[in-house]
Amino acid sequence: MSITWRTSVVVFGAVLLTLAVPRAQEPAGRGRGAGGRGGAADQTPEVRQIPRTPVVDPAAHDRGRSLWASHCIDCHGSQARGSETGPNIIRTKTVNFDRSSFTPGSVLGPFLKAGHPTQSGKASASFTDEEIGGLAHFLRQRVNDTMRGSAVFTAGNILVGDAKAGEAYFHGAGGCATCHNAATHSLAGIRTRVATTVDLQQRMLFPGMGARDRGRGAPPAANPNAVTVTVTPASGPAMSGVLVEQSDFYVTFRHTDGTIRVVPTTGAKVVTTDPLQAHIDLLDRISDTQIHDLVAYLENLK
């Protein structure tokens, strides 16, 4: 009993001694007060939050829209939801991880730099950082448009333009009448051949809509909108056909008989011709007001 009692006294005394000794000063930044935990000098850094609906830069989006029309629309459609020849990419990991990143293009960029086919034949690895950023903003908006509550799904009247101004633009600054006139590509009665006004606007801005021939497989019926290429080697006759793919080193095209040719581009002159290039170029300069005016004019062509 005496041993147990003495042991208890020793332990109890040690506890009292510990409580009596003042706490040593804690390292800076670990205690409380002005410089400690909870103090202004040691506030926990604010964690950056990804907005539920990531912000889209309008200027970058418009640059991306033009690039999309030139290089991507045939396969993935005007809204990136796919076409008869390519998949819907709205829900892909690449697009959604990029949408959720702080820097637009930080995920999409490496994917494109690794190499991906384009409708124009341009090597995707050659896209600049600015171009990739524009495409990323364009795709962000396409994903945003699919989210619940998006204004895209709110029915609205898009016939808000001035038909007279649209007619003047069609025959003037827009240059539309150069191709669309009574002799060639007449648009007479166009509104009766298109289901809705929204479809009419889409056809005007993105006339390819995934239906253009890219030269793969057996030769289909002649498509006046197919992109063609003419290759003139350093020696020998020129060769031409429907463009399949183009890189920095080779160009692939299909002859009218369906034969596929792969020709090196070193020392050769390569000229591509896109029948819809005027529509692609229009995207770089047309304003929203001019789009509405043109649609109002075309709506009357019944």
MIKE-847635 format. One record per residue (C-alpha): residue in three letters; x, y, z. Coordinates in steps of 0.2 Angstrom, whole numbers, plus 2048, in hexadecimal, padded with zeros to 3 digits. Last residue first. Layout:
N
R    aa    c1    c2    c3
R   ALA     X     Y     Z
...
END
This chain:
302
R    aa    c1    c2    c3
R   LYS   733   8A1   60D
R   LEU   741   8AD   60E
R   ASN   73A   8B8   61C
R   GLU   744   8AE   629
R   LEU   754   8B2   620
R   TYR   752   8C4   623
R   ALA   74E   8C2   636
R   VAL   75D   8B6   637
R   LEU   768   8C3   62E
R   ASP   763   8D1   63B
R   HIS   766   8C5   64A
R   ILE   777   8C1   644
R   GLN   77B   8D3   640
R   THR   776   8D8   652
R   ASP   781   8CA   659
R   SER   790   8D0   64F
R   ILE   798   8C8   640
R   ARG   7AB   8CA   63E
R   ASP   7B4   8BA   643
R   LEU   7A5   8AF   640
R   LEU   7A4   8B5   62E
R   ASP   7B5   8AC   62B
R   ILE   7AD   89B   62E
R   HIS   79E   89F   623
R   ALA   7A9   8A5   615
R   GLN   7B4   895   617
R   LEU   7A5   88A   613
R   PRO   7AC   884   603
R   ASP   7BC   87F   60B
R   THR   7CB   87E   5FF
R   THR   7DC   878   605
R   VAL   7EC   87C   5FC
R   VAL   7FC   872   5FF
R   LYS   80C   876   5F6
R   ALA   819   868   5F8
R   GLY   82B   869   5FE
R   THR   827   85E   60D
R   THR   814   85A   60D
R   PRO   815   848   60C
R   VAL   806   840   603
R   VAL   7FA   833   60A
R   ARG   7ED   82E   5FD
R   ILE   7DC   825   600
R   THR   7D4   81E   5F0
R   GLY   7C1   821   5F0
R   ASP   7BF   824   5DD
R   THR   7BD   837   5E0
R   HIS   7CE   837   5E8
R   ARG   7D0   837   5FB
R   PHE   7DC   842   605
R   THR   7EA   840   612
R   VAL   7F7   84E   614
R   TYR   807   84A   61C
R   PHE   815   853   626
R   ASP   80E   862   630
R   SER   7FD   859   631
R   GLN   7EE   857   626
R   GLU   7DF   84C   626
R   VAL   7D1   845   61B
R   LEU   7D1   853   60D
R   VAL   7C6   84F   5FE
R   GLY   7D1   84D   5EF
R   SER   7E0   855   5E5
R   MET   7F0   850   5DE
R   ALA   7FC   85C   5D4
R   PRO   808   854   5C7
R   GLY   81A   850   5CA
R   SER   829   859   5D2
R   ALA   829   864   5E2
R   PRO   818   85D   5E6
R   THR   807   866   5E3
R   VAL   7FA   860   5EF
R   THR   7E8   866   5ED
R   VAL   7DC   865   5FB
R   THR   7C9   864   5FD
R   VAL   7BD   868   60B
R   ALA   7AC   861   607
R   ASN   79D   86D   606
R   PRO   798   868   5F4
R   ASN   797   856   5FA
R   ALA   798   849   5EC
R   ALA   78F   839   5F1
R   PRO   799   82E   5FC
R   PRO   7AA   827   5F8
R   ALA   7AE   818   603
R   GLY   7B5   81C   614
R   ARG   7BC   82C   61A
R   GLY   7BD   83C   610
R   ARG   7B7   849   61D
R   ASP   7A6   84B   615
R   ARG   79C   859   61D
R   ALA   78C   855   627
R   GLY   792   85A   638
R   MET   789   86B   638
R   GLY   791   871   629
R   PRO   787   881   628
R   PHE   78C   888   639
R   LEU   787   89A   63A
R   MET   779   89A   62E
R   ARG   774   888   632
R   GLN   773   88D   644
R   GLN   768   89C   641
R   LEU   75C   892   636
R   ASP   75B   884   643
R   VAL   756   891   650
R   THR   749   898   644
R   THR   742   887   643
R   ALA   740   878   637
R   VAL   74A   87E   628
R   ARG   745   87B   616
R   THR   737   887   617
R   ARG   742   895   61D
R   ILE   74E   892   60E
R   GLY   741   897   602
R   ALA   74D   8A0   5F7
R   LEU   75F   89D   5FE
R   SER   767   89B   5ED
R   HIS   777   892   5ED
R   THR   77C   898   5DC
R   ALA   773   8A2   5CE
R   ALA   766   8AB   5D9
R   ASN   772   8B0   5E6
R   HIS   77B   8A8   5F5
R   CYS   78E   8A8   5F1
R   THR   792   8BB   5EF
R   ALA   781   8BF   5F7
R   CYS   788   8BB   609
R   GLY   795   8C8   608
R   GLY   791   8CE   619
R   ALA   795   8E0   616
R   GLY   788   8E1   608
R   HIS   77B   8D6   601
R   PHE   778   8CC   611
R   TYR   77B   8DC   61C
R   ALA   76E   8E6   612
R   GLU   762   8D7   614
R   GLY   765   8D6   627
R   ALA   763   8E8   629
R   LYS   752   8E7   621
R   ALA   74E   8D7   62B
R   ASP   751   8E0   63B
R   GLY   755   8D4   649
R   VAL   74B   8CD   658
R   LEU   746   8BD   651
R   ILE   74F   8B3   65E
R   ASN   73F   8B1   669
R   GLY   742   8A8   679
R   ALA   740   897   680
R   THR   74B   895   690
R   PHE   756   885   68D
R   VAL   765   890   687
R   ALA   763   89B   697
R   SER   76B   88D   6A1
R   GLY   761   888   6B0
R   ARG   767   876   6B0
R   MET   778   875   6A8
R   THR   779   871   695
R   ASP   77E   883   691
R   ASN   78C   883   69E
R   VAL   793   874   694
R   ARG   793   87E   684
R   GLN   79A   88E   68D
R   ARG   7A9   884   694
R   LEU   7AC   87D   682
R   PHE   7AE   88E   67B
R   HIS   7B9   893   689
R   ALA   7C4   884   687
R   LEU   7C4   888   674
R   GLY   7CA   899   677
R   GLY   7D7   893   684
R   ILE   7DE   887   677
R   GLU   7DF   895   66A
R   GLU   7E9   8A0   676
R   ASP   7F4   892   67B
R   THR   7F8   88F   669
R   PHE   7F1   880   65F
R   SER   7FF   877   656
R   ALA   7FC   867   65F
R   SER   7EB   866   657
R   ALA   7F3   864   646
R   LYS   7E8   86D   639
R   GLY   7DF   861   62E
R   SER   7D0   86C   62D
R   GLN   7C4   860   635
R   THR   7D0   85D   643
R   PRO   7D8   84C   64A
R   HIS   7E0   84D   65B
R   GLY   7F2   84D   660
R   ALA   7FA   84D   671
R   LYS   7FA   860   671
R   LEU   7E7   85F   670
R   PHE   7E6   855   681
R   PRO   7F3   860   689
R   GLY   7E9   86F   685
R   LEU   7D8   869   68A
R   VAL   7DE   867   69C
R   SER   7E6   878   6A0
R   GLY   7DB   880   692
R   PRO   7D1   88B   69E
R   THR   7DB   88E   6AD
R   PHE   7D3   88C   6BE
R   SER   7CD   87A   6B9
R   SER   7BB   874   6BA
R   ARG   7B8   877   6A7
R   ASP   7C8   86E   6A3
R   PHE   7C2   85F   6AD
R   ASN   7B2   860   6A4
R   VAL   7B9   860   693
R   THR   7C6   853   696
R   LYS   7BB   848   6A0
R   THR   7AE   847   692
R   ARG   79C   84D   695
R   ILE   79A   85A   688
R   ILE   7A5   850   67B
R   ASN   796   849   671
R   PRO   79E   83E   664
R   GLY   7A2   83F   651
R   THR   79C   83B   640
R   GLU   789   83D   641
R   SER   78C   84B   64D
R   GLY   791   84E   65F
R   ARG   78B   859   66D
R   ALA   799   866   66B
R   GLN   78C   873   668
R   SER   790   876   656
R   GLY   793   864   653
R   HIS   7A1   858   659
R   CYS   7A8   851   648
R   ASP   7A4   85F   63C
R   ILE   7A6   86D   649
R   CYS   7B8   86A   64E
R   HIS   7C5   874   643
R   SER   7BE   883   63B
R   ALA   7AD   885   645
R   TRP   7B6   882   655
R   LEU   7C4   88E   651
R   SER   7B6   89C   64E
R   ARG   7AD   897   65E
R   GLY   7BE   897   668
R   ARG   7C1   8A9   663
R   ASP   7AF   8AD   668
R   HIS   7B2   8A5   679
R   ALA   7C2   8AE   67C
R   ALA   7B9   8BF   67A
R   PRO   7AA   8B9   684
R   ASP   7B5   8B3   693
R   VAL   7AB   8A5   69B
R   VAL   7A9   8A4   6AE
R   PRO   7A7   892   6B5
R   THR   795   88E   6BB
R   ARG   797   886   6CC
R   PRO   7A6   891   6CF
R   ILE   7B6   888   6D3
R   GLN   7BB   88E   6E4
R   ARG   7CC   894   6E9
R   VAL   7D0   890   6FB
R   GLU   7D4   89F   706
R   PRO   7E4   89D   70F
R   THR   7E2   89A   721
R   GLN   7E5   8AA   72B
R   ASP   7F6   8AA   734
R   ALA   7FA   8BD   734
R   ALA   7E8   8C2   738
R   GLY   7E7   8B7   748
R   GLY   7DD   8A7   749
R   ARG   7EC   89C   74C
R   GLY   7FA   8A7   751
R   GLY   802   8B8   74C
R   ALA   7F4   8C3   753
R   GLY   7EF   8B7   761
R   ARG   7EF   8A4   762
R   GLY   7FE   899   761
R   ARG   806   890   752
R   GLY   80B   89E   747
R   ALA   81B   8A2   751
R   PRO   821   893   75B
R   GLU   818   890   76B
R   GLN   81E   899   77B
R   ALA   821   88C   788
R   ARG   812   889   793
R   PRO   814   88F   7A5
R   VAL   819   882   7B2
R   ALA   80C   87F   7BF
R   LEU   802   873   7B5
R   THR   811   868   7B2
R   LEU   816   869   7C5
R   LEU   804   864   7CA
R   VAL   805   855   7BF
R   ALA   816   850   7C5
R   GLY   80F   851   7D7
R   PHE   801   845   7D4
R   VAL   80D   839   7CC
R   VAL   818   839   7DB
R   VAL   80A   838   7E8
R   SER   802   829   7DF
R   THR   813   820   7DF
R   ARG   814   823   7F2
R   TRP   803   81C   7F5
R   THR   806   80D   7EA
R   ILE   816   809   7F3
R   SER   80E   80C   804
R   MET   800   800   800
END
